[in-house]
Amino acid sequence: MPKNVHMNFSGLKKLQKNVDKLSKQKNVPLYQLFTQSFISKNTNFSNLDEFFNACNIHSNEDLEAISDAEIDKFVIQNTKFQSWQEMLDTSVAEYYKNELGF
């Protein structure tokens, strides 16, 4: 490497700090994954409450009890996604991308 080249690693240090912070997180609440921006951009709804109310989910128990086929059908009809899993995976990827500062 030429002697007059200086490397700035501050961005890498920030990234490492963010990765360390995220690695300590075990569960991310749905409202942090499905932000108002994510929901309004990718669904026919303005926020997560509207989305869940429209598919008759009012509690964690309701979410756990709904069949994959039923929620997938709702997602296909009301979002840009082809399944609940695709919607969830996309929101998780966006969440971590934002948290890492990309």
Kinemage of the C-alpha trace (Angstrom):
@kinemage 1
@onewidth
@group {chain A} dominant
@subgroup {mainchain}
@vectorlist {calphas} color= white
{ca met a 1} P 0.000 0.000 0.000
{ca pro a 2} L 1.399 3.445 -0.829
{ca lys a 3} L 2.675 5.429 2.177
{ca asn a 4} L 0.459 8.448 1.557
{ca val a 5} L -2.844 6.529 1.578
{ca his a 6} L -4.823 6.804 4.818
{ca met a 7} L -7.675 4.481 5.624
{ca asn a 8} L -10.726 5.627 7.584
{ca phe a 9} L -12.257 2.751 9.541
{ca ser a 10} L -14.883 4.763 11.438
{ca gly a 11} L -17.646 3.300 9.277
{ca leu a 12} L -16.495 -0.238 10.054
{ca lys a 13} L -16.386 0.545 13.774
{ca lys a 14} L -19.957 1.867 13.625
{ca leu a 15} L -21.078 -1.209 11.684
{ca gln a 16} L -19.417 -3.524 14.233
{ca lys a 17} L -21.102 -1.651 17.103
{ca asn a 18} L -24.493 -2.030 15.392
{ca val a 19} L -23.886 -5.735 14.678
{ca asp a 20} L -22.947 -6.280 18.331
{ca lys a 21} L -26.127 -4.507 19.461
{ca leu a 22} L -28.308 -6.550 17.097
{ca ser a 23} L -26.700 -9.838 18.069
{ca lys a 24} L -27.896 -9.256 21.633
{ca gln a 25} L -31.518 -8.793 20.543
{ca lys a 26} L -33.574 -11.957 20.807
{ca asn a 27} L -37.050 -10.835 19.780
{ca val a 28} L -38.085 -7.816 17.784
{ca pro a 29} L -41.708 -6.733 18.315
{ca leu a 30} L -43.906 -6.897 15.212
{ca tyr a 31} L -44.625 -3.175 15.375
{ca gln a 32} L -40.873 -2.538 14.939
{ca leu a 33} L -40.679 -4.911 11.976
{ca phe a 34} L -43.903 -3.765 10.329
{ca thr a 35} L -43.472 -0.024 10.565
{ca gln a 36} L -46.122 2.356 9.296
{ca ser a 37} L -43.869 3.053 6.322
{ca phe a 38} L -43.448 -0.654 5.526
{ca ile a 39} L -47.187 -1.346 5.810
{ca ser a 40} L -48.323 1.657 3.778
{ca lys a 41} L -45.717 0.961 1.070
{ca asn a 42} L -46.410 -2.783 0.750
{ca thr a 43} L -50.062 -3.317 1.677
{ca asn a 44} L -53.536 -1.847 1.220
{ca phe a 45} L -53.405 -0.542 4.804
{ca ser a 46} L -51.929 2.450 6.636
{ca asn a 47} L -50.565 0.654 9.674
{ca leu a 48} L -50.212 -2.723 11.363
{ca asp a 49} L -53.392 -2.332 13.445
{ca glu a 50} L -55.483 -1.843 10.289
{ca phe a 51} L -53.809 -4.845 8.656
{ca phe a 52} L -54.452 -7.148 11.619
{ca asn a 53} L -57.997 -5.872 12.193
{ca ala a 54} L -58.855 -6.556 8.544
{ca cys a 55} L -57.723 -10.179 8.843
{ca asn a 56} L -59.448 -10.592 12.222
{ca ile a 57} L -56.286 -10.821 14.320
{ca his a 58} L -56.698 -9.065 17.651
{ca ser a 59} L -54.197 -10.860 19.880
{ca asn a 60} L -51.065 -12.997 19.832
{ca glu a 61} L -53.331 -15.993 20.265
{ca asp a 62} L -55.272 -15.051 17.124
{ca leu a 63} L -52.024 -14.729 15.183
{ca glu a 64} L -50.830 -18.119 16.400
{ca ala a 65} L -54.208 -19.731 15.682
{ca ile a 66} L -54.676 -18.521 12.102
{ca ser a 67} L -53.794 -21.155 9.519
{ca asp a 68} L -50.928 -20.580 7.105
{ca ala a 69} L -53.333 -20.940 4.188
{ca glu a 70} L -55.736 -18.363 5.622
{ca ile a 71} L -53.118 -15.685 6.314
{ca asp a 72} L -51.333 -16.398 3.026
{ca lys a 73} L -54.605 -15.877 1.141
{ca phe a 74} L -55.135 -12.558 2.953
{ca val a 75} L -51.550 -11.479 2.244
{ca ile a 76} L -51.832 -12.349 -1.466
{ca gln a 77} L -55.074 -10.346 -1.778
{ca asn a 78} L -53.925 -7.309 0.226
{ca thr a 79} L -50.159 -6.929 -0.164
{ca lys a 80} L -47.295 -7.108 -2.651
{ca phe a 81} L -46.275 -10.482 -1.206
{ca gln a 82} L -47.136 -14.073 -2.076
{ca ser a 83} L -47.124 -15.339 1.534
{ca trp a 84} L -46.992 -14.256 5.166
{ca gln a 85} L -43.471 -15.711 5.364
{ca glu a 86} L -42.294 -13.597 2.424
{ca met a 87} L -43.795 -10.501 4.031
{ca leu a 88} L -42.160 -11.303 7.362
{ca asp a 89} L -38.776 -12.096 5.770
{ca thr a 90} L -38.837 -8.806 3.846
{ca ser a 91} L -39.700 -6.790 6.941
{ca val a 92} L -36.911 -8.485 8.937
{ca ala a 93} L -34.388 -7.763 6.175
{ca glu a 94} L -35.442 -4.097 6.028
{ca tyr a 95} L -35.334 -3.813 9.822
{ca tyr a 96} L -31.768 -5.139 10.036
{ca lys a 97} L -30.660 -3.100 7.032
{ca asn a 98} L -31.919 0.055 8.766
{ca glu a 99} L -30.450 -0.944 12.125
{ca leu a 100} L -27.047 -1.585 10.543
{ca gly a 101} L -27.174 1.799 8.847
{ca phe a 102} L -27.352 0.742 5.199
